[in-house]
Amino acid sequence: MTKTLKGRVMVFGDNIDTDMITPGRYLELSKPEEIAAVAMAGLDPDFPKKVKKGDIIIGGKNFGCGSSREHGVIAFKANGVQAIVAKSIAKIYYRNAIVSGLMVLISEEAHTIFENYQHCEIDLENGNIINTDTGKSVKCEKLSTEDIAIWEAGGMVTEYKRKAQEINRNSK
């Protein structure tokens, strides 16, 4: 069965750092809904009003650069963003996203075929991204089977609990 994501896109440029996603002055916030309310405050304070559940963020190069704070991932997840697709993603941001169950994909060209609020379809197994409004398509890197399982579980903690339960059932 093909794993496919469909959603509306919001497009951002290069070097979207964690201070743009969740400025340092909000690091005392700990509840996901509080963090969601200040998402992208360093770049677009109206982002929480514009974003819709199921949206897909399209970025340029160096997305998520800056500090290793998890708030940058929580801000998008709590707003219902289902995936981030960028030309490149900072390694620590990438890992934080996977661990938290936020889909992140690398695509050299996705940012060139989308404008804000167009619609996207992503075939995870074959690494295809399609702008369903224009018909244009580009490739993205495929995720490992393990990363897809973690994402499907909603994050690493949930996936490890599932694996532990499976081991316990099989050892009886």
Beta strands, then each sheet from edge to edge (+ up, - down):
strand 1: 4-11
strand 2: 56-59
strand 3: 83-86
strand 4: 103-106
strand 5: 119-123
strand 6: 128-131
strand 7: 137-139
sheet 1: 4+ 3+ 2+ 1+ 5- 6+ 7-
end
